[in-house]
Amino acid sequence: MFNSDNLSVNANNHLTVGCYDTVELAKEFGTPLYVLDEDLMRRNCREYKTALEYHYDGNGLILFASKALCTMYTSKLAADEGLGADAVSGGEIYTLFKAGFPMEKVFFHGNNKTHDEIELAISFGVGHFVVDNKEELELINEIAREKNFVQKILFRIKPGIDAHTHDFIKTGQIDSKFGVALENGEAFKIYEYATTLSNIKVDGVHCHIGSQIFDVEPFCEAASVMMNFIVELQDKLSLKVNILNLGGGFGIEYTSDDDPLTPSEYIGKVAETVKSLAMEKNVELPFLVFEPGRSIVAPAGITLYTVGSIKEIENVRTYVSVDGGMGDNPRYILYGSKYSVVLANNAAAKPVAPVTVAGKCCESGDLIQENILMPEIKVGDTLAVLATGAYNYSMASNYNRNPRPPIVAIRGEEKKIIVKRETYDDIINNDLI
C-alpha cells in the first residue's frame, strides 16, 4: 500500500510512521510538519555500506548528500554511521564542521565556488575538492599556497552518458554547466595542467550522470568510461589515480510507478565493472566512492498538512488547499515531481475522485499534486505527502513570508525536534529599518 515499510495503518485507521500516529504528531507539533524516521535513514546508510563491503571489500566510501537534507542532526547521524559527505556550499561545509563531522571525509562540489568558500573549506580541513573548472583550480592552488598547504582534488568529468532522466537533472552530457568534457579533450588538458601546480595533489576522477535513475546500465557505462580515462592518465601522464568517484543519483519510489533497484544491485553491478576493467587494463583497483543522494534520506521523510478549504469547480477540478505548499515543497512547481499523498486520518479509505492538492502561497502554480485519486476529504483532515525527506526542507523558502516548518525526528519510541519551527520574528531577524 505504501512506498516504504516504515508506514502502516493503526486501529484508528490513521497513517503511522514508525510507531507513531501521524495524526497525533500533527496535533502535537502543528502543521506543516516534516517528520524524519531516523531508524529508516540509518538502515539505508547501513545497506549502502554493507553493499560496498560485500561487493568491493569495503575499499571505498559512501557519501551522504548534504544538499538533500543538511542539518546539524542529520550531519551527525551520517557521521555516526561511518559515511562521508558531499557538500556544495560554504553553508553546508559550515554545518558539517559545527556538527563535528570528520572533515577529511568531505568532498566539496560546485561549479562556482567563491574565494571565501574555498578558504573556509581549506581552513576546516575538507578532504577533497571536486574541481569544476580551470579558474577554480587556480584559485584553490593560490589559497592553498598562502596557507602553505597541498590540497587534494578530483575533477568533475562529463562522461557523455545519457542518464534517461529529467532534462533538469541530467548532468553527465557535454551540454551541462558542471565539469569538464572527455570527448573534446578538455578533461585531459586540465589534468595535465593540474600536475604542474605546486599546491595541488590530483587524487582522483569524478563523474555524476544525473538523478532519479532506475537503470544500472548508465552507471556501468560511466564506470567503464572513467576507468578508460584513468588508464589514459596513467599511460600519458604517469599519473596514478587513487579515487574513482562515480557519483550517484539512484532512484527512489515516489509513487507505485517507480521501481528502484536495491543498493546491492546498484553497487554490485558497478563494482563488477570496475574490477573487471582494472584486471583487463592492469591498473590498481581505485578507492571507490558513491554519492547515493536522495535515496538515503528521501524515503525516511514525510510531510504532514492540514486541509483548510475545498473548492469544487464543476466539470473542471476540485482543489484541496493545505497550510503549506511551494514554500516547503517547491519540487512540483520546479520539476512536476510526483508524490504519493495519503489521507492520514482515514488511511485505508478507498479513493473516490481526483483532486488537486494546492498550497497557500499567492501563486497559481503553487500545487503539490494534480488530479490524484483520493478518498473523500473534509476541512480539518490531515494529509501526508510521502518520501519528502530529500530536497524539501533543504529547498524550502519564506515565500510570502511564511515560516518554514520544523523537523521532528523519530527513533524507536523517542521523538525530538531537530529543527525548530520558524517564527515571524525569525523572518524579520535580518531586516533593517
C-alpha positions as CSV (number, residue, x, y, z in Angstrom):
1,M,0.0,0.0,0.0
2,F,2.8,2.4,0.9
3,N,6.2,3.1,-0.7
4,S,8.1,2.3,2.5
5,D,7.8,-0.5,5.1
6,N,8.0,2.1,7.9
7,L,4.5,3.2,7.1
8,S,1.3,1.4,8.2
9,V,-2.3,1.9,9.4
10,N,-3.3,1.6,13.0
11,A,-6.5,0.5,14.7
12,N,-7.8,4.1,14.4
13,N,-7.3,3.9,10.6
14,H,-4.6,6.5,11.0
15,L,-1.4,6.5,9.0
16,T,1.6,5.6,11.2
17,V,5.3,6.3,10.6
18,G,7.5,4.0,12.7
19,C,5.5,3.5,15.9
20,Y,3.9,7.0,15.7
21,D,0.4,8.0,14.7
22,T,0.8,10.8,12.2
23,V,-2.5,12.5,13.2
24,E,-1.2,12.7,16.8
25,L,2.1,14.1,15.6
26,A,0.3,16.8,13.6
27,K,-1.7,17.7,16.8
28,E,1.3,17.8,19.0
29,F,3.7,19.7,16.7
30,G,1.3,21.5,14.4
31,T,1.4,21.6,10.6
32,P,3.0,21.8,8.1
33,L,5.4,19.3,9.7
34,Y,8.4,17.4,8.4
35,V,8.8,14.0,10.1
36,L,12.1,12.1,9.7
37,D,12.2,8.4,10.5
38,E,15.7,8.2,11.8
39,D,15.6,4.4,12.1
40,L,14.9,4.1,8.3
41,M,17.6,6.7,7.4
42,R,20.2,4.7,9.5
43,R,19.1,1.5,7.9
44,N,19.6,3.0,4.4
45,C,23.1,4.1,5.4
46,R,23.9,0.6,6.6
47,E,22.5,-1.0,3.4
48,Y,24.9,1.0,1.2
49,K,27.9,0.4,3.5
50,T,27.1,-3.3,3.6
51,A,26.8,-3.5,-0.2
52,L,30.2,-1.7,-0.6
53,E,31.8,-4.1,1.9
54,Y,30.3,-7.2,0.2
55,H,30.9,-6.3,-3.5
56,Y,34.2,-4.3,-3.2
57,D,35.8,-5.5,0.1
58,G,34.9,-2.1,1.7
59,N,37.6,-0.4,-0.4
60,G,35.6,2.8,-0.7
61,L,33.2,5.3,0.9
62,I,29.5,6.1,0.8
63,L,28.8,9.8,0.9
64,F,25.8,11.5,2.5
65,A,24.3,14.2,0.2
66,S,24.3,17.3,2.3
67,K,22.2,19.2,-0.2
68,A,19.4,16.6,0.2
69,L,18.9,17.4,3.9
70,C,21.6,19.5,5.6
71,T,21.1,19.9,9.4
72,M,23.3,19.6,12.3
73,Y,21.4,16.5,13.4
74,T,21.5,14.6,10.1
75,S,25.2,15.5,9.6
76,K,26.0,13.9,13.0
77,L,23.8,10.9,12.1
78,A,25.7,10.3,8.9
79,A,29.0,10.6,10.7
80,D,27.8,8.1,13.4
81,E,27.0,5.6,10.6
82,G,30.5,6.0,9.1
83,L,29.6,7.9,6.0
84,G,31.5,10.6,4.3
85,A,29.6,13.7,2.9
86,D,29.4,15.6,-0.3
87,A,28.8,19.3,0.2
88,V,28.1,22.1,-2.4
89,S,28.3,25.3,-0.5
90,G,30.1,27.1,2.4
91,G,26.9,26.8,4.4
92,E,26.8,23.1,4.1
93,I,30.5,22.8,5.0
94,Y,30.0,25.1,8.0
95,T,27.1,22.9,9.2
96,L,29.1,19.7,8.8
97,F,32.0,21.3,10.7
98,K,29.8,22.6,13.5
99,A,28.2,19.1,13.8
100,G,31.6,17.6,14.4
101,F,31.7,15.8,11.1
102,P,35.2,14.3,10.1
103,M,36.1,16.9,7.5
104,E,38.7,14.7,5.9
105,K,35.7,12.6,4.6
106,V,34.1,15.6,2.9
107,F,34.0,16.1,-0.9
108,F,33.4,19.7,-1.8
109,H,31.4,20.1,-5.1
110,G,30.1,23.1,-7.0
111,N,30.5,24.8,-10.4
112,N,31.3,28.3,-9.0
113,K,32.9,28.1,-5.6
114,T,33.7,31.5,-4.2
115,H,37.1,32.7,-2.7
116,D,35.5,32.7,0.7
117,E,34.1,29.2,0.4
118,I,37.4,27.8,-0.8
119,E,39.2,29.5,2.0
120,L,36.7,28.2,4.6
121,A,36.9,24.7,3.2
122,I,40.7,24.6,3.3
123,S,40.7,26.1,6.8
124,F,38.2,23.4,8.0
125,G,40.3,20.6,6.5
126,V,37.9,19.4,3.8
127,G,39.5,16.3,2.4
128,H,38.8,16.7,-1.3
129,F,37.7,19.4,-3.7
130,V,35.8,18.2,-6.7
131,V,37.1,20.8,-9.1
132,D,34.8,22.1,-11.8
133,N,37.0,24.4,-14.0
134,K,40.4,25.9,-14.6
135,E,39.6,29.2,-12.8
136,E,38.6,27.3,-9.6
137,L,41.7,25.1,-9.9
138,E,44.0,28.1,-9.9
139,L,42.1,29.8,-7.1
140,I,42.4,26.7,-4.9
141,N,46.1,26.5,-5.7
142,E,46.6,30.1,-4.8
143,I,44.8,29.9,-1.5
144,A,46.5,26.6,-0.6
145,R,49.8,28.2,-1.3
146,E,49.0,31.1,1.0
147,K,48.2,28.6,3.7
148,N,51.3,26.5,3.0
149,F,49.1,23.5,2.2
150,V,48.7,21.0,-0.5
151,Q,45.0,20.4,-1.3
152,K,43.8,17.0,-2.7
153,I,41.4,17.3,-5.6
154,L,39.3,15.4,-8.2
155,F,38.0,16.9,-11.3
156,R,34.3,16.6,-12.3
157,I,34.2,14.8,-15.6
158,K,31.3,14.8,-18.1
159,P,31.5,11.3,-19.5
160,G,28.9,11.8,-22.2
161,I,26.4,9.3,-20.7
162,D,22.6,9.6,-21.3
163,A,21.0,9.0,-17.8
164,H,17.5,8.6,-19.1
165,T,16.1,11.1,-16.7
166,H,14.6,14.6,-16.5
167,D,16.5,17.2,-18.5
168,F,16.9,19.4,-15.4
169,I,18.7,16.6,-13.5
170,K,20.9,15.3,-16.3
171,T,24.5,16.2,-15.6
172,G,26.8,13.8,-17.5
173,Q,26.4,15.1,-21.0
174,I,28.6,17.7,-22.7
175,D,25.9,20.4,-22.6
176,S,25.9,20.8,-18.8
177,K,27.1,23.6,-16.5
178,F,29.0,21.1,-14.5
179,G,32.5,19.8,-15.1
180,V,34.9,19.3,-18.0
181,A,34.2,17.1,-21.0
182,L,36.1,14.0,-22.1
183,E,35.0,14.0,-25.8
184,N,36.7,17.3,-26.7
185,G,39.9,16.7,-24.8
186,E,39.1,19.3,-22.2
187,A,39.4,16.8,-19.3
188,F,42.8,15.5,-20.3
189,K,44.2,19.0,-20.7
190,I,43.1,20.2,-17.3
191,Y,44.6,17.1,-15.6
192,E,47.8,17.7,-17.4
193,Y,47.8,21.4,-16.2
194,A,46.9,20.4,-12.6
195,T,50.0,18.2,-12.3
196,T,52.2,21.3,-12.8
197,L,50.7,23.2,-9.8
198,S,52.7,23.1,-6.6
199,N,49.9,23.2,-4.0
200,I,47.6,20.7,-5.8
201,K,47.6,16.9,-5.4
202,V,45.5,15.3,-8.1
203,D,44.0,12.3,-6.3
204,G,41.1,11.1,-8.4
205,V,38.4,11.4,-11.0
206,H,34.7,12.1,-10.5
207,C,31.5,11.9,-12.6
208,H,27.8,12.3,-11.9
209,I,25.4,11.5,-14.7
210,G,22.1,12.6,-13.2
211,S,19.4,11.9,-10.6
212,Q,16.4,9.6,-10.0
213,I,17.9,6.9,-12.3
214,F,16.4,3.4,-12.2
215,D,18.6,1.6,-14.7
216,V,22.1,0.4,-13.5
217,E,23.5,0.3,-17.1
218,P,24.3,4.0,-17.4
219,F,26.3,3.7,-14.1
220,C,28.2,0.7,-15.5
221,E,28.8,2.6,-18.8
222,A,30.1,5.6,-16.8
223,A,32.4,3.4,-14.8
224,S,33.8,1.9,-18.0
225,V,34.4,5.4,-19.5
226,M,36.1,6.6,-16.3
227,M,38.3,3.5,-15.9
228,N,39.5,4.0,-19.5
229,F,40.3,7.6,-18.7
230,I,42.2,6.5,-15.6
231,V,44.3,4.3,-17.9
232,E,44.9,7.2,-20.2
233,L,46.1,9.4,-17.4
234,Q,48.4,6.7,-16.2
235,D,49.9,6.0,-19.6
236,K,50.3,9.5,-20.9
237,L,50.9,11.5,-17.7
238,S,52.3,8.8,-15.4
239,L,49.5,9.9,-13.0
240,K,48.3,7.4,-10.5
241,V,44.6,7.9,-9.8
242,N,43.7,6.7,-6.3
243,I,40.0,7.6,-6.2
244,L,37.1,6.9,-8.6
245,N,34.0,8.8,-7.5
246,L,31.1,7.6,-9.6
247,G,28.5,10.0,-8.1
248,G,25.1,8.5,-7.7
249,G,21.6,9.6,-8.4
250,F,20.0,6.3,-7.6
251,G,16.2,6.5,-8.0
252,I,13.6,6.0,-5.2
253,E,9.9,5.1,-5.1
254,Y,7.8,8.3,-5.1
255,T,4.8,6.5,-6.5
256,S,3.8,3.0,-7.4
257,D,5.0,3.6,-10.9
258,D,8.6,3.8,-9.7
259,D,10.7,0.5,-9.4
260,P,14.1,1.3,-7.9
261,L,16.9,-1.2,-7.5
262,T,18.4,-2.0,-4.1
263,P,21.8,-0.6,-3.0
264,S,23.3,-4.0,-3.5
265,E,22.0,-4.2,-7.1
266,Y,23.4,-0.8,-8.0
267,I,26.8,-1.2,-6.3
268,G,27.2,-4.9,-7.2
269,K,27.0,-4.3,-10.9
270,V,29.2,-1.2,-10.9
271,A,31.8,-2.8,-8.7
272,E,31.9,-5.8,-11.0
273,T,32.5,-3.5,-14.0
274,V,35.3,-1.7,-12.2
275,K,37.1,-4.9,-11.0
276,S,36.8,-6.4,-14.5
277,L,38.3,-3.4,-16.2
278,A,41.1,-3.0,-13.6
279,M,42.2,-6.5,-14.3
280,E,41.9,-6.2,-18.1
281,K,43.8,-2.8,-18.1
282,N,46.3,-3.8,-15.5
283,V,45.6,-0.9,-13.1
284,E,45.2,-1.0,-9.4
285,L,41.7,-1.0,-8.1
286,P,40.7,2.5,-7.2
287,F,39.2,3.6,-3.9
288,L,35.5,3.6,-5.0
289,V,33.2,6.4,-3.9
290,F,29.4,6.6,-4.3
291,E,27.0,9.5,-3.7
292,P,23.6,7.9,-3.2
293,G,22.0,11.3,-3.0
294,R,18.3,11.3,-2.1
295,S,18.0,7.6,-1.7
296,I,19.4,7.6,1.8
297,V,17.0,10.2,3.3
298,A,14.1,10.8,0.9
299,P,12.1,7.6,1.8
300,A,12.6,8.4,5.5
301,G,10.7,11.7,5.4
302,I,7.1,12.6,5.2
303,T,5.3,16.0,5.4
304,L,2.0,16.5,7.2
305,Y,-0.5,19.2,6.3
306,T,-4.0,20.3,7.5
307,V,-6.7,20.8,4.9
308,G,-8.1,24.4,5.2
309,S,-10.5,24.6,2.3
310,I,-12.1,22.6,-0.5
311,K,-13.1,24.2,-3.8
312,E,-15.2,22.2,-6.2
313,I,-15.3,23.7,-9.7
314,E,-17.9,21.7,-11.6
315,N,-16.7,19.9,-14.6
316,V,-13.2,21.3,-14.1
317,R,-11.5,20.1,-10.9
318,T,-11.5,20.0,-7.1
319,Y,-8.9,22.0,-5.2
320,V,-8.0,20.8,-1.7
321,S,-5.9,23.6,-0.1
322,V,-3.5,22.8,2.7
323,D,-1.5,25.0,5.1
324,G,1.8,24.5,3.2
325,G,2.8,24.4,-0.4
326,M,5.7,25.6,-2.6
327,G,7.4,27.2,0.4
328,D,8.0,23.7,1.9
329,N,7.9,21.6,-1.2
330,P,8.9,23.5,-4.4
331,R,9.7,20.4,-6.4
332,Y,6.3,20.1,-8.1
333,I,6.4,23.6,-9.4
334,L,10.1,23.2,-10.5
335,Y,10.0,19.7,-12.0
336,G,6.5,18.4,-11.9
337,S,7.7,15.9,-9.3
338,K,5.2,13.1,-8.5
339,Y,4.4,12.2,-4.9
340,S,2.1,9.8,-3.1
341,V,-0.5,11.5,-0.9
342,V,-2.4,9.8,1.9
343,L,-5.4,10.9,3.9
344,A,-3.7,10.3,7.2
345,N,-6.8,10.3,9.4
346,N,-8.6,7.8,7.2
347,A,-5.6,6.0,5.7
348,A,-7.4,2.8,4.5
349,A,-10.3,4.6,2.8
350,K,-10.9,3.9,-0.9
351,P,-10.2,6.6,-3.4
352,V,-13.4,8.1,-4.9
353,A,-12.4,11.1,-7.0
354,P,-9.5,13.1,-8.4
355,V,-8.4,16.2,-6.6
356,T,-5.6,18.7,-6.9
357,V,-3.7,19.4,-3.7
358,A,-3.0,23.2,-3.6
359,G,-0.7,25.2,-1.4
360,K,-1.5,28.5,0.3
361,C,1.0,30.7,-1.5
362,C,-0.2,33.5,-3.8
363,E,0.8,31.7,-7.0
364,S,-1.5,29.8,-9.4
365,G,1.2,27.2,-9.8
366,D,1.5,26.6,-6.0
367,L,0.4,22.9,-6.2
368,I,1.7,19.8,-4.5
369,Q,0.0,17.3,-6.8
370,E,-2.7,17.4,-9.6
371,N,-5.5,15.1,-10.4
372,I,-4.7,12.3,-7.9
373,L,-7.3,9.9,-6.8
374,M,-8.2,10.4,-3.1
375,P,-10.9,9.4,-0.6
376,E,-13.5,11.9,0.4
377,I,-11.6,14.8,2.1
378,K,-13.0,17.2,4.6
379,V,-11.8,20.5,6.0
380,G,-9.6,19.8,9.0
381,D,-8.3,16.5,7.7
382,T,-4.6,15.6,7.8
383,L,-2.8,14.9,4.6
384,A,0.6,13.1,4.4
385,V,2.9,13.5,1.4
386,L,5.3,10.6,1.3
387,A,9.1,10.4,0.5
388,T,9.8,14.1,1.3
389,G,13.0,13.6,3.2
390,A,15.2,15.0,0.5
391,Y,15.1,18.4,-1.2
392,N,12.0,19.6,0.6
393,Y,13.3,21.2,3.8
394,S,16.6,22.0,2.1
395,M,14.8,23.9,-0.8
396,A,12.2,25.5,1.5
397,S,11.7,29.2,1.4
398,N,9.9,32.0,3.2
399,Y,8.0,33.0,0.1
400,N,5.0,35.2,1.1
401,R,6.9,35.5,4.5
402,N,5.6,32.1,5.6
403,P,7.7,30.5,8.3
404,R,9.4,27.2,7.4
405,P,8.1,24.1,9.2
406,P,10.0,22.2,11.9
407,I,11.5,18.8,11.5
408,V,10.7,16.1,14.1
409,A,12.9,13.0,14.1
410,I,11.6,9.7,15.5
411,R,13.7,6.8,16.6
412,G,12.1,3.8,18.2
413,E,9.8,5.3,20.8
414,E,11.7,8.5,21.0
415,K,10.9,11.7,19.2
416,K,12.6,15.1,19.2
417,I,12.6,18.4,17.3
418,I,15.8,18.7,15.3
419,V,14.9,21.9,13.5
420,K,12.6,24.4,15.2
421,R,9.5,25.9,13.6
422,E,10.4,29.4,12.4
423,T,8.5,32.4,13.9
424,Y,7.6,35.7,12.4
425,D,10.4,37.2,14.4
426,D,12.9,34.8,12.7
427,I,11.6,36.1,9.4
428,I,12.3,39.7,10.2
429,N,15.5,39.0,12.1
430,N,17.9,40.4,9.5
431,D,15.7,43.2,8.3
432,L,16.9,46.8,8.9
433,I,14.8,50.0,9.0
